[in-house]
Amino acid sequence: MQRPSEIKRRKISDTAARLFATKPFHKVRLDDVAAAAQVGKGTLYIYFKSKEDLYVSLVGEGFSQLVENLRDSAEAPPQQALADIIRQLVTFAFAHPHFFELMRTIPQLTNHSGLLRMRKQLSDLITRTLRRGIRQGIWADSHPELTAIFIPGMLRSAMLYGPTNLDENLLAQQIIHLVENGITK
């Protein structure tokens, strides 16, 4: 029996990330990942239980890094922090375009508790940023916890239903504009 190797796991993950970045989730086959990573398909199962497990692992790693980076942004003045959070979310969404669809289908997957926890951390981070702005008199928002949920929701809607040539910077600016003007005193 083959023993797990972190180098091989990283090679598989990097290869899968490239494939998922260029094709929708449902079009990437484990056979494709194995061939591109130059490993046997059985080797994939040493590291990942399924295609969903592999994808959740990849997105989880990226999302974990995103949330960690957002914590740094959240320390800035509230308006700057909110704009930075939205810009980083948009950048993440463009790097992982199928992420929001995966998050929608997470309850059907087996390994999803970590992503649900990260989604809650993201929501809490945005809520805290909004509350700081409210305390400082910058914004008036009677339900910042809902606004914190709406921000990724706006992004998800644009990614799923927006034009195919959606501009990353334009999208970030529009979400920032809508949120700030919607909660300004």
Contact map, one row per residue, 1 for C-alpha under 8 A:
11100000000000000000000000000000000000000000000000000000000000000000000000000000000000000000000000000000000000000000000000000000000000000000000000000000000000000000000000000000000000000
11110000000000000000000000000000000000000010010000000000000000000000000000000000000000000000000000000000000000000000000000000000000000000000000000000000000000000000000000000000000000000
11111000000000000000000000000000000000000000000000000000000000000000000000000000000000000000000000000000000000000000000000000000000000000000000000000000000000000000000000000000000000000
01111101100000000000000000000000000000000000011000000000000000000000000000000000000000000000000000000000000000000000000000000000000000000000000000000000000000000000000000000000000000000
00111111100000000000000000000000000000000000000000000000000000000000000000000000000000000000000000000000000000000000000000000000000000000000000000000000000000000000000000000000000000000
00011111110000000000000000000000000000000000000000000000000000000000000000000000000000000000000000000000000000000000000000000000000000000000000000000000000000000000000000000000000000000
00001111111000000000000000000000000000000000000000000000000000000000000000000000000000000000000000000000000000000000000000000000000000000000000000000000000000000000000000000000000000000
00011111111100000000000000000000000000000000000000000000000000000000000000000000000000000000000000000000000000000000000000000000000000000000000000000000000000000000000000000000000000000
00011111111110000000000000000000000000000000001000000000000000000000000000000000000000000000000000000000000000000000000000000000000000000000000000000000000000000000000000000000000000000
00000111111111000000000000000000000000000000000000000000000000000000000000000000000000000000000000000000000000000000000000000000000000000000000000000000000000000000000000000000000000000
00000011111111100000000000000000000010000000000000000000000000000000000000000000000000000000000000000000000000000000000000000000000000000000000000000000000000000000000000000000000000000
00000001111111110000000000000000110010000001000000000000000000000000000000000000000000000000000000000000000000000000000000000000000000000000000000000000000000000000000000000000000000000
00000000111111111000000000000000000000000000000000000100010000000000000000000000000000000000000000000000000000000000000000000000000000000000000000000000000000000000000000000000000000000
00000000011111111100000000000000000000000000000000000000000000000000000000000000000000000000000000000000000000000000000000000000000000000000000000000000000000000000000000000000000000000
00000000001111111110000000000000100110000000000000000000000000000000000000000000000000000000000000000000000000000000000000000000000000000000000000000000000000000000000000000000000000000
00000000000111111111000000000000100000000000000000000110000000000000000000000000000000000000000000000000000000000000000000000000000000000000000000000000000000000000000000000000000000000
00000000000011111111100000000000000000000000000000000000010000000000000000000000000000000000000000000000000000000000000000000000000000000000000000000000000000000000000000000000000000000
00000000000001111111110000000000000000000000000000000000000000000000000000000000000000000000000000000000000000000000000000000000000000000000000000000000000000000000000000000000000000000
00000000000000111111111000010000100000000000000000000000000000000000000000000000000000000000000000000000000000000000000000000000000000000000000000000000000000000000000000000000000000000
00000000000000011111111110010000000000000000000000000000000000000000000000000000000000000000000000000000000000000000000000000000000000000000000000000000000000000000000000000000000000000
00000000000000001111111100000000000000000000000000000000000000000000000000000000000000000000001110000000000000000000000000000000000000000000000000000000000000000000000000000000000000000
00000000000000000111111100000000000000000000000000000000000000000000000000000000000000000000000000000000000000000000000000000000000000000000000000000000000000000000000000000000000000000
00000000000000000011111110110000000000000000000000000000000000000000000000000000000000000000000000000000000000000000000000000000000000000000000000000000000000000000000000000000000000000
00000000000000000001111111110000000000000000000000000000000000000000000000000000000000000000000001000000000000000000000000000000000000000000000000000000000000000000000000000000000000000
00000000000000000001001111110000000000000000000000000000000000000000000000000000000000000000000001000000000000000000000000000000000000000000000000000000000000000000000000000000000000000
00000000000000000000000111111000000000000000000000000000000000000000000000000000000000000000000000000000000000000000000000000000000000000000000000000000000000000000000000000000000000000
00000000000000000000001111111000000000000000000000000000000000000000000000000000000000000000000000000000000000000000000000000000000000000000000000000000000000000000000000000000000000000
00000000000000000011001111111101100000000000000000000000000000000000000000000000000000000000000000000000000000000000000000000000000000000000000000000000000000000000000000000000000000000
00000000000000000000000001111111100000000000000000100000000000000000000000000000000000000000000000000000000000000000000000000000000000000000000000000000000000000000000000000000000000000
00000000000000000000000000011111110000001001000000100000000000000000000000000000000000000000000000000000000000000000000000000000000000000000000000000000000000000000000000000000000000000
00000000000000000000000000001111111000001000000000000000000000000000000000000000000000000000000000000000000000000000000000000000000000000000000000000000000000000000000000000000000000000
00000000000000000000000000011111111100000000000000000000000000000000000000000000000000000000000000000000000000000000000000000000000000000000000000000000000000000000000000000000000000000
00000000000100110010000000011111111110000000000000000000000000000000000000000000000000000000000000000000000000000000000000000000000000000000000000000000000000000000000000000000000000000
00000000000100000000000000000111111111111011000000000000000000000000000000000000000000000000000000000000000000000000000000000000000000000000000000000000000000000000000000000000000000000
00000000000000000000000000000011111111111000000000000000000000000000000000000000000000000000000000000000000000000000000000000000000000000000000000000000000000000000000000000000000000000
00000000000000100000000000000001111111100000000000000000000000000000000000000000000000000000000000000000000000000000000000000000000000000000000000000000000000000000000000000000000000000
00000000001100100000000000000000111111100000000000000000000000000000000000000000000000000000000000000000000000000000000000000000000000000000000000000000000000000000000000000000000000000
00000000000000000000000000000000011111110000000000000000000000000000000000000000000000000000000000000000000000000000000000000000000000000000000000000000000000000000000000000000000000000
00000000000000000000000000000000011111111011000000000000000000000000000000000000000000000000000000000000000000000000000000000000000000000000000000000000000000000000000000000000000000000
00000000000000000000000000000000011001111111000000000000000000000000000000000000000000000000000000000000000000000000000000000000000000000000000000000000000000000000000000000000000000000
00000000000000000000000000000110011000111111100000000000000000000000000000000000000000000000000000000000000000000000000000000000000000000000000000000000000000000000000000000000000000000
00000000000000000000000000000000000000011111110000000000000000000000000000000000000000000000000000000000000000000000000000000000000000000000000000000000000000000000000000000000000000000
01000000000000000000000000000000010000111111111000000000000000000000000000000000000000000000000000000000000000000000000000000000000000000000000000000000000000000000000000000000000000000
00000000000100000000000000000100010000111111111100000000000000000000000000000000000000000000000000000000000000000000000000000000000000000000000000000000000000000000000000000000000000000
00000000000000000000000000000000000000001111111111000000000000000000000000000000000000000000000000000000000000000000000000000000000000000000000000000000000000000000000000000000000000000
01010000000000000000000000000000000000000111111110000000000000000000000000000000000000000000000000000000000000000000000000000000000000000000000000000000000000000000000000000000000000000
00010000100000000000000000000000000000000011111110000000000000000000000000000000000000000000000000000000000000000000000000000000000000000000000000000000000000000000000000000000000000000
00000000000000000000000000000000000000000001111111101100000000000000000000000000000000000000000000000000000000000000000000000000000000000000000000000000000000000000000000000000000000000
00000000000000000000000000000000000000000000111111101100000000000000000000000000000000000000000000000000000000000000000000000000000000000000000000000000000000000000000000000000000000000
00000000000000000000000000000000000000000000100111111100000000000000000000000000000000000000000000000000000000000000000000000000000000000000000000000000000000000000000000000000000000000
00000000000000000000000000001100000000000000000111111110000000000000000000000000000000000000000000000000000000000000000000000000000000000000000000000000000000000000000000000000000000000
00000000000000000000000000000000000000000000000001111111000000000000000000000000000000000000000000000000000010000000000000000000000000000000000000000000000000000000000000000000000000000
00000000000000000000000000000000000000000000000111111111100000000000000000000000000000000000000000000000000001100000000000000000000000000000000000000000000000000000000000000000000000000
00000000000010010000000000000000000000000000000111111111110000000000000000000000000000000000000000000000000000000000000000000000000000000000000000000000000000000000000000000000000000000
00000000000000010000000000000000000000000000000000111111111000000000000000000000000000000000000000000000000000000000000000000000000000000000000000000000000000000000000000000000000000000
00000000000000000000000000000000000000000000000000011111111100000000000000000000000000000000000000000000000000110010000000000000000000000000000000000000000000000000000000000000000000000
00000000000000000000000000000000000000000000000000001111111110000000000000000000000000000000000000000000000000000000000000000000000000000000000000000000000000000000000000000000000000000
00000000000010001000000000000000000000000000000000000111111111000000000000000000000000000000000000000000000000000000000000000000000000000000000000000000000000000000000000000000000000000
00000000000000000000000000000000000000000000000000000011111111100000000000000000000000000000000100100000000000000000000000000000000000000000000000000000000000000000000000000000000000000
00000000000000000000000000000000000000000000000000000001111111110000000000000000000000000000000000000000000000000110000000000000000000000000000000000000000000000000000000000000000000000
00000000000000000000000000000000000000000000000000000000111111111000000000000000000000000000000000000000000000000000000000000000000000000000000000000000000000000000000000000000000000000
00000000000000000000000000000000000000000000000000000000011111111100000000000000000000000000000000000000000000000000000000000000000000000000000000000000000000000000000000000000000000000
00000000000000000000000000000000000000000000000000000000001111111110000000000000000000000000000000000000000000000010010000000000000000000000000000000000000000000000000000000000000000000
00000000000000000000000000000000000000000000000000000000000111111111000000000000000000000000000000000000000000000000010000000000000000000000000000000000000000000000000000000000000000000
00000000000000000000000000000000000000000000000000000000000011111111100000000000000000000000000000000000000000000000000000000000000000000000000000000000000000000000000000000000000000000
00000000000000000000000000000000000000000000000000000000000001111111110000000000000000011001000000000000000000000000000000000000000000000000000000000000000000000000000000000000000000000
00000000000000000000000000000000000000000000000000000000000000111111111000000000000000000000000000000000000000000000010011000000000000000000000000000000000000000000000000000000000000000
00000000000000000000000000000000000000000000000000000000000000011111111100000000000000000000000000000000000000000000000000000000000000000000000000000000000000000000000000000000000000000
00000000000000000000000000000000000000000000000000000000000000001111111110000000000000000000000000000000000000000000000000000000000000000000000000000000000000000000000000000000000000000
00000000000000000000000000000000000000000000000000000000000000000111111111000000000110010000000000000000000000000000000000001000000000000000000000000000000000000000000000000000000000000
00000000000000000000000000000000000000000000000000000000000000000011111111100000000000000000000000000000000000000000000000001000000000000000000000000000000000000000000000000000000000000
00000000000000000000000000000000000000000000000000000000000000000001111111110000000000000000000000000000000000000000000000000000000000000000000000000000000000000000000000000000000000000
00000000000000000000000000000000000000000000000000000000000000000000111111110000100110000000000000000000000000000000000000000000000000000000000000000000000000000000000000000000000000000
00000000000000000000000000000000000000000000000000000000000000000000011111111100110010000000000000000000000000000000000000001100100000000000000000000000000000000000000000000000000000000
00000000000000000000000000000000000000000000000000000000000000000000001111111100100000000000000000000000000000000000000000000000000000000000000000000000000000000000000000000000000000000
00000000000000000000000000000000000000000000000000000000000000000000000111111101100000000000000000000000000000000000000000000000000000000000000000000000000000000000000000000000000000000
00000000000000000000000000000000000000000000000000000000000000000000000001111111100000000000000000000000000000000000000000000000000000000000000000000000000000000000000000000000000000000
00000000000000000000000000000000000000000000000000000000000000000000000001111111110000000000000000000000000000000000000000000000110110000000000000000000000000000000000000000000000000000
00000000000000000000000000000000000000000000000000000000000000000000000000001111111000000000000000000000000000000000000000000000000010000000000000000000000000000000000000000000000000000
00000000000000000000000000000000000000000000000000000000000000000000000000011111111100000000000000000000000000000000000000000000000000000000000000000000000000000000000000000000000000000
00000000000000000000000000000000000000000000000000000000000000000000000011111111111110000000000000000000000000000000000000000000100000000000000000000000000000000000000000000000000000000
00000000000000000000000000000000000000000000000000000000000000000000000001000111111111000000000000000000000000000000000000000100110000000000000000000000000000000000000000000001000000000
00000000000000000000000000000000000000000000000000000000000000000000000000000011111111100000000000000000000000000000000000000000000000000000000000000000000000000000000000000001000000000
00000000000000000000000000000000000000000000000000000000000000000000010010000001111111110000000000000000000000000000000000000000000000000000000000000000000000000000000000000000000000000
00000000000000000000000000000000000000000000000000000000000000000000010011000000111111111000000000000000000000000000000000000100000000000000000000000000000000000000000000000000000000000
00000000000000000000000000000000000000000000000000000000000000000000000000000000011111111100000000000000000000000000000000000000000000000000000000000010000000000000000000010011000000000
00000000000000000000000000000000000000000000000000000000000000000000000000000000001111111110000000000000000000000000000000000000000000000000000000000000000000000000000010010000000000000
00000000000000000000000000000000000000000000000000000000000000000100010000000000000111111111000000000000000000000000000000000000000000000000000000000000000000000000000000000000000000000
00000000000000000000000000000000000000000000000000000000000000000100000000000000000011111111100000000000000000000000000000000000000000000000000000000001000000000000000000000000000000000
00000000000000000000000000000000000000000000000000000000000000000000000000000000000001111111110000000000000000000000000000000000000000000000000000000000001000000000000100110000000000000
00000000000000000000000000000000000000000000000000000000000000000000000000000000000000111111111000000000000000000000000000000000000000000000000000000000000000000000000100000000000000000
00000000000000000000000000000000000000000000000000000000000000000100000000000000000000011111111100000000000000000000000000000000000000000000000000000000000000000000000000000000000000000
00000000000000000000000000000000000000000000000000000000000000000000000000000000000000001111111111110000000000000000000000000000000000000000000000000000001000100000000000000000000000000
00000000000000000000000000000000000000000000000000000000000000000000000000000000000000000111111110000000000000000000000000000000000000000000000000000000000000000000000100000000000000000
00000000000000000000100000000000000000000000000000000000000000000000000000000000000000000011111110000000000000000000000000000000000000000000000000000000000000000000000000000000000000000
00000000000000000000100000000000000000000000000000000000001000000000000000000000000000000001111111100000000000000000000000000000000000000000000000000000000000000000000000000000000000000
00000000000000000000100000000000000000000000000000000000000000000000000000000000000000000000111111110000000000000000000000000000000000000000000000000000000000100000000000000000000000000
00000000000000000000000110000000000000000000000000000000000000000000000000000000000000000000100111111100000000000000000000000000000000000000000000000000000000000000000000000000000000000
00000000000000000000000000000000000000000000000000000000001000000000000000000000000000000000100111111110000000000000000000000000000000000000000000000000000000000000000000000000000000000
00000000000000000000000000000000000000000000000000000000000000000000000000000000000000000000100011111111000000000000000000000000000000000000000000000000000100000000000000000000000000000
00000000000000000000000000000000000000000000000000000000000000000000000000000000000000000000000001111111100000000000000000000000000000000000000000000000000000010000000000000000000000000
00000000000000000000000000000000000000000000000000000000000000000000000000000000000000000000000001111111110000000000000000000000000000000000000000000000000000000000000000000000000000000
00000000000000000000000000000000000000000000000000000000000000000000000000000000000000000000000000111111110000000010000000000000000000000000000000000000000000000000000000000000000000000
00000000000000000000000000000000000000000000000000000000000000000000000000000000000000000000000000011111111000000000000000000000000000000000000000000000000000000000000000000000000000000
00000000000000000000000000000000000000000000000000000000000000000000000000000000000000000000000000001111111110000000000000000000000000000000000000000000000000000000000000000000000000000
00000000000000000000000000000000000000000000000000000000000000000000000000000000000000000000000000000111111110010000000000000000000000000000000000000000000000000000000000000000000000000
00000000000000000000000000000000000000000000000000000000000000000000000000000000000000000000000000000001111111010000000000000000000000000000000000000000000000000000000000000000000000000
00000000000000000000000000000000000000000000000000000000000000000000000000000000000000000000000000000000111111000000000000000000000000000000000000000000000000000000000000000000000000000
00000000000000000000000000000000000000000000000000010000000000000000000000000000000000000000000000000000111111110000000000000000000000000000000000000000000000000000000000000000000000000
00000000000000000000000000000000000000000000000000001000000000000000000000000000000000000000000000000000001111110000000000000000000000000000000000000000000000000000000000000000000000000
00000000000000000000000000000000000000000000000000001001000000000000000000000000000000000000000000000000000011111100000000000000000000000000000000000000000000000000000000000000000000000
00000000000000000000000000000000000000000000000000000001000000000000000000000000000000000000000000000000011011111111000000000000000000000000000000000000000000000000000000000000000000000
00000000000000000000000000000000000000000000000000000000000000000000000000000000000000000000000000000000000000111111100000000000000000000000000000000000000000000000000000000000000000000
00000000000000000000000000000000000000000000000000000000000100000000000000000000000000000000000000000000000000111111110000000000000000000000000000000000000000000000000000000000000000000
00000000000000000000000000000000000000000000000000000001000100100000000000000000000000000000000000000010000000011111111000000000000000000000000000000000000000000000000000000000000000000
00000000000000000000000000000000000000000000000000000000000000000000000000000000000000000000000000000000000000011111111100000000000000000000000000000000000000000000000000000000000000000
00000000000000000000000000000000000000000000000000000000000000000000000000000000000000000000000000000000000000001111111110000000000000000000000000000000000000000000000000000000000000000
00000000000000000000000000000000000000000000000000000000000000110010000000000000000000000000000000000000000000000111111111000000000000000000000000000000000000000000000000000000000000000
00000000000000000000000000000000000000000000000000000000000000000000000000000000000000000000000000000000000000000011111111100000000000000000000000000000000000000000000000000000000000000
00000000000000000000000000000000000000000000000000000000000000000000000000000000000000000000000000000000000000000001111111110000000000000000000000000000000000000000000000000000000000000
00000000000000000000000000000000000000000000000000000000000000000010000000000000000000000000000000000000000000000000111111111000000000000000000000000000000000000000000000000000000000000
00000000000000000000000000000000000000000000000000000000000000000010000000000000000000000000000000000000000000000000011111111100000000000000000000000000000000000000000000000000000000000
00000000000000000000000000000000000000000000000000000000000000000000000000000000000000000000000000000000000000000000001111111110000000000000000010011000000000000000000000000000000000000
00000000000000000000000000000000000000000000000000000000000000000000000000000000000000000000000000000000000000000000000111111111000000000000000010010000000000000000000000000000000000000
00000000000000000000000000000000000000000000000000000000000000000000011001000000000000000000000000000000000000000000000011111111100000000000000000000000000000000000000000000000000000000
00000000000000000000000000000000000000000000000000000000000000000000000001000000010010000000000000000000000000000000000001111111110000000000000000010000000000000000000000000000000000000
00000000000000000000000000000000000000000000000000000000000000000000000000000000000000000000000000000000000000000000000000111111111000000000000110110000000000000000000000000000000000000
00000000000000000000000000000000000000000000000000000000000000000000000000000000000000000000000000000000000000000000000000011111111100000000000000000000000000000000000000000000000000000
00000000000000000000000000000000000000000000000000000000000000000000000001000100110000000000000000000000000000000000000000001111111110000000000000000000000000000000000000000000000000000
00000000000000000000000000000000000000000000000000000000000000000000000000000100010000000000000000000000000000000000000000000111111111000010000100010000000000000000000000000000000000000
00000000000000000000000000000000000000000000000000000000000000000000000000000000000000000000000000000000000000000000000000000011111111100000000100000000000000000000000000000000000000000
00000000000000000000000000000000000000000000000000000000000000000000000000000100000000000000000000000000000000000000000000000001111111110000000000000000000000000000000000000000000000000
00000000000000000000000000000000000000000000000000000000000000000000000000000110000000000000000000000000000000000000000000000000111111111110000000000000000000000000000000000000000000000
00000000000000000000000000000000000000000000000000000000000000000000000000000000000000000000000000000000000000000000000000000000011111111111100000000000000000000000000000000000000000000
00000000000000000000000000000000000000000000000000000000000000000000000000000000000000000000000000000000000000000000000000000000001111111100000000000000000000000000000000000000000000000
00000000000000000000000000000000000000000000000000000000000000000000000000000000000000000000000000000000000000000000000000000000000111111110000000000000000000000000000000000000000000000
00000000000000000000000000000000000000000000000000000000000000000000000000000000000000000000000000000000000000000000000000000000000011111111000000000000000000000000000000000000000000000
00000000000000000000000000000000000000000000000000000000000000000000000000000000000000000000000000000000000000000000000000000000000011111111000000000000000000000000000000000000000000011
00000000000000000000000000000000000000000000000000000000000000000000000000000000000000000000000000000000000000000000000000000000010011011111100000000000000000000000000000000000000100111
00000000000000000000000000000000000000000000000000000000000000000000000000000000000000000000000000000000000000000000000000000000000001001111110000000000000000000000000000000000000000111
00000000000000000000000000000000000000000000000000000000000000000000000000000000000000000000000000000000000000000000000000000000000001000011111100000000000000000000000000000000000000100
00000000000000000000000000000000000000000000000000000000000000000000000000000000000000000000000000000000000000000000000000000000000000000001111100000000000000000000000000000000000000000
00000000000000000000000000000000000000000000000000000000000000000000000000000000000000000000000000000000000000000000000000000000000000000000111111100000000000000000000000000000000000000
00000000000000000000000000000000000000000000000000000000000000000000000000000000000000000000000000000000000000000000000000000010011000000000111111110000000000000000000000000000000000000
00000000000000000000000000000000000000000000000000000000000000000000000000000000000000000000000000000000000000000000000000110010000000000000001111111000000000000000000000000000000000000
00000000000000000000000000000000000000000000000000000000000000000000000000000000000000000000000000000000000000000000000000000000000000000000001111111100000000000000000000000000000000000
00000000000000000000000000000000000000000000000000000000000000000000000000000000000000000000000000000000000000000000000000000010000000000000001111111110000000000000000000000000001000000
00000000000000000000000000000000000000000000000000000000000000000000000000000000000000000000000000000000000000000000000000110110010000000000000111111111000000000000000000000000000000000
00000000000000000000000000000000000000000000000000000000000000000000000000000000000000000000000000000000000000000000000000100000000000000000000011111111100000000000000000000000000000000
00000000000000000000000000000000000000000000000000000000000000000000000000000000000000000000000000000000000000000000000000000000000000000000000001111111110000000000000000000000000000000
00000000000000000000000000000000000000000000000000000000000000000000000000000000000001000000000000000000000000000000000000000000000000000000000000111111111000000000000000000010001000000
00000000000000000000000000000000000000000000000000000000000000000000000000000000000000001000000000000000000000000000000000000000000000000000000000011111111100000000000000000000000000000
00000000000000000000000000000000000000000000000000000000000000000000000000000000000000000000000000000000000000000000000000000000000000000000000000001111111110000000000000000000000000000
00000000000000000000000000000000000000000000000000000000000000000000000000000000000000000000000000000000000000000000000000000000000000000000000000000111111111000000000000000010000000000
00000000000000000000000000000000000000000000000000000000000000000000000000000000000000000100100000000000000000000000000000000000000000000000000000000011111111100000000000100010000000000
00000000000000000000000000000000000000000000000000000000000000000000000000000000000000000000000000010000000000000000000000000000000000000000000000000001111111110000000000000000000000000
00000000000000000000000000000000000000000000000000000000000000000000000000000000000000000000000000000000000000000000000000000000000000000000000000000000111111111100000000000000000000000
00000000000000000000000000000000000000000000000000000000000000000000000000000000000000000000000000000000000000000000000000000000000000000000000000000000011111111110000000100000000000000
00000000000000000000000000000000000000000000000000000000000000000000000000000000000000000000100010000000000000000000000000000000000000000000000000000000001111111100000000000000000000000
00000000000000000000000000000000000000000000000000000000000000000000000000000000000000000000000000001000000000000000000000000000000000000000000000000000000111111100000000000000000000000
00000000000000000000000000000000000000000000000000000000000000000000000000000000000000000000000000000000000000000000000000000000000000000000000000000000000011111110000000000000000000000
00000000000000000000000000000000000000000000000000000000000000000000000000000000000000000000000000000000000000000000000000000000000000000000000000000000000011111111010000000000000000000
00000000000000000000000000000000000000000000000000000000000000000000000000000000000000000000000000000000000000000000000000000000000000000000000000000000000001001111110000000000000000000
00000000000000000000000000000000000000000000000000000000000000000000000000000000000000000000000000000000000000000000000000000000000000000000000000000000000000000111110000000000000000000
00000000000000000000000000000000000000000000000000000000000000000000000000000000000000000000000000000000000000000000000000000000000000000000000000000000000000000011111000000000000000000
00000000000000000000000000000000000000000000000000000000000000000000000000000000000000000000000000000000000000000000000000000000000000000000000000000000000000000111111101100000000000000
00000000000000000000000000000000000000000000000000000000000000000000000000000000000000000000000000000000000000000000000000000000000000000000000000000000000000000000111111100000000000000
00000000000000000000000000000000000000000000000000000000000000000000000000000000000000000110010000000000000000000000000000000000000000000000000000000000000000000000011111110000000000000
00000000000000000000000000000000000000000000000000000000000000000000000000000000000000100000000000000000000000000000000000000000000000000000000000000000000000000000001111111000000000000
00000000000000000000000000000000000000000000000000000000000000000000000000000000000000000000000000000000000000000000000000000000000000000000000000000000000000000000011111111100000000000
00000000000000000000000000000000000000000000000000000000000000000000000000000000000000000100000000000000000000000000000000000000000000000000000000000000001001000000011111111110000000000
00000000000000000000000000000000000000000000000000000000000000000000000000000000000001100100000000000000000000000000000000000000000000000000000000000000000000000000000111111111000000000
00000000000000000000000000000000000000000000000000000000000000000000000000000000000000000000000000000000000000000000000000000000000000000000000000000000000000000000000011111111100000000
00000000000000000000000000000000000000000000000000000000000000000000000000000000000000000000000000000000000000000000000000000000000000000000000000000000000000000000000001111111110000000
00000000000000000000000000000000000000000000000000000000000000000000000000000000000001000000000000000000000000000000000000000000000000000000000000000010011000000000000000111111111000000
00000000000000000000000000000000000000000000000000000000000000000000000000000000011001000000000000000000000000000000000000000000000000000000000000000000000000000000000000011111111100000
00000000000000000000000000000000000000000000000000000000000000000000000000000000000000000000000000000000000000000000000000000000000000000000000000000000000000000000000000001111111110000
00000000000000000000000000000000000000000000000000000000000000000000000000000000000000000000000000000000000000000000000000000000000000000000000000000000000000000000000000000111111111000
00000000000000000000000000000000000000000000000000000000000000000000000000000000000000000000000000000000000000000000000000000000000000000000000000100010000000000000000000000011111111100
00000000000000000000000000000000000000000000000000000000000000000000000000000000000000000000000000000000000000000000000000000000000000000010000000000000000000000000000000000001111111110
00000000000000000000000000000000000000000000000000000000000000000000000000000000000000000000000000000000000000000000000000000000000000000000000000000000000000000000000000000000111111110
00000000000000000000000000000000000000000000000000000000000000000000000000000000000000000000000000000000000000000000000000000000000000000000000000000000000000000000000000000000011111110
00000000000000000000000000000000000000000000000000000000000000000000000000000000000000000000000000000000000000000000000000000000000000000011100000000000000000000000000000000000001111111
00000000000000000000000000000000000000000000000000000000000000000000000000000000000000000000000000000000000000000000000000000000000000000111000000000000000000000000000000000000000111111
00000000000000000000000000000000000000000000000000000000000000000000000000000000000000000000000000000000000000000000000000000000000000000111000000000000000000000000000000000000000000111
